[in-house]
C-alpha cells in the first residue's frame, strides 16, 4: 500500500475504494490467480444453486399437484408419495451440500486475499503457490470465527422472534402495534448489519492476529468504533450489489421472463463476471478497513514482526502473538 500507516485513518469512502482498486490493479496477476482458483468456483456455486434449486423445487410442486388429483387408494398415489419424499430428501441434501461448499470456498477465498494483502503491506515476496500453501492452515481459524458468528446470529434471531411475538400478543394489530413493529424491524436490521460487519472484520483479525473465534469478534467490536459509518457504507454497498445480481439472475436466467436462450446465456455470463468482481473487491475492502481501523486507534503494526509471523504459516502452524504483531498505542502526535 502506498500510504503510511498513520495516513490510512483519513481514508474515506472513495479513498478506500481507490486504494483497493490500486492494490488489485498493481497485483493483478496474483489476484487473477486467486480468482481463478477460488473466487470463480465460489461465484459459480452461488449462481448455479438458484438454477438447480428451481428445477428441483418445481419438480416437487408438479408431483404434489398431480398427487392432489390422484385417487388416494390407487397405486399411482403411493408411487407419487414415495417420489415426493425422495425428492424432498434430495432437495435438502443438495441445500446442505451447497452451503458446505459455499462456506468452504468463502473461507478459503478470505484466507487467500487477506494473507496476500498482508504480504503486500509488509513488502513480503508473494506467489500463488505460497498462498495456496497457506490457505489450508488459515481457514480453520476462520471456520471457528464463523461458527461463533453463526451462533450469535442464531441467538439474535431467537430473541428477536420472541420480542416480536410478545409485541403481537400485547398490542395486536393496532396503529401503536404497527408503529412499534416498524421500529422493531428497523432496529433488527440495524443489529443484523452490525453483526455482519463485526464478523467480516473478525475474519481479517483471525488471519493476521492471535485472536480468533469469540475473541476476534470482541476485538472486532472494539476496533470498528470510530469507523462504523465507513464499514456500514461498504457493507450495504456490497450487499446491495449481491441482491441486484441475484435478482437479475433469477428473473432473466432462472425464470427467463424476457427473451429466449440467448438472452439467458448472455445475462448469466454478465452476472457471473459481475459477481466474482464484487466478491474480490469486497474481500479486499474489508481487509483495507482493518488497517484503517488500526490506524484510527493508533495501533501501529510492525511490518517486520508481521512478516515474520506470516512466514510461520509456511511451517507448522503457530498462533500469531498479538504482542509481537502490534507495537501498541502510538502517540497521537505521530
Secondary structure, DSSP 8 states (H G I E B T S, - for coil): --S-GGGGGG--HHHHHHHHHHHHHHTHHHHHHHIIIIIHHHHHHHHHHHHHHHHHHHHHHHHHHHHHTS-TTSHHHHHHHHHHHHHHHHHHHHHHHHHHHHHHHHHHHHHHHHHHHHHHHTT----HHHHHHHHHHHHHHHHHHHHHHHHHHHHHHHHHHHHHHHHHHHH-SSHHHHHHHHHHHHHHHHHHHHHHHHHHHHHHHHHHSS--THHHHHHHHHHTTT-HHHHHHHHHHHHHHHHHHHHHHIIIIIS--SS-HHHHHHHHHHHHHHHHHHHHHHHHHHHHHHHHHHHHTTEEE-HHHHHHHHHHTTSS-----HHHHEEEE--TT-
